[in-house]
Amino acid sequence: MSNQSRIESLRRRHSSLDDKITDEVHRPLPDQRILMCLKLQKLRVKEEMDRLRTHA
């Protein structure tokens, strides 16, 4: 898989995580553990995208 296709895949994953975070936040009683996990995953995806862009 090329860097560009990997970055695009990560971009989609990042967007999906963002949607899940938004959904969780808008629940009547958001689960803070789930939010923390989703936000951590989103950060890791962003860091990997940044790393790939830097080395491309």
C-alpha positions in Angstrom: 0.0 0.0 0.0 1.4 3.4 -1.0 1.8 6.2 1.6 -0.9 8.2 -0.2 -3.5 5.4 -0.1 -2.6 4.7 3.6 -3.1 8.3 4.4 -6.4 8.3 2.7 -7.4 5.2 4.6 -6.3 6.9 7.9 -8.3 10.0 6.9 -11.4 8.0 6.6 -10.8 6.3 9.9 -10.2 9.6 11.6 -13.5 10.9 10.2 -15.3 7.8 11.4 -13.8 8.2 14.9 -14.9 11.8 14.9 -18.5 10.8 14.1 -18.4 8.2 16.9 -17.2 10.8 19.4 -20.0 13.1 18.3 -22.6 10.4 18.7 -21.3 9.5 22.1 -21.2 13.1 23.3 -24.8 13.6 22.3 -26.1 10.6 24.2 -28.1 11.3 27.4 -25.3 9.9 29.5 -22.1 9.7 27.6 -19.6 7.1 28.7 -16.4 8.9 29.6 -14.3 5.7 29.2 -15.6 5.2 25.6 -15.0 8.9 24.8 -11.4 8.7 26.2 -10.7 5.5 24.1 -12.2 7.0 20.9 -10.2 10.3 21.4 -7.0 8.3 22.0 -7.6 6.3 18.8 -8.3 9.5 16.9 -5.0 11.0 18.2 -3.0 8.0 17.2 -4.5 8.0 13.7 -3.7 11.7 13.3 -0.1 11.1 14.5 0.4 8.3 12.0 -1.0 10.5 9.2 1.4 13.3 10.2 4.3 10.8 10.3 3.5 9.5 6.9 3.2 13.0 5.4 6.6 13.9 6.9 8.3 10.9 5.5 6.6 11.0 2.1 
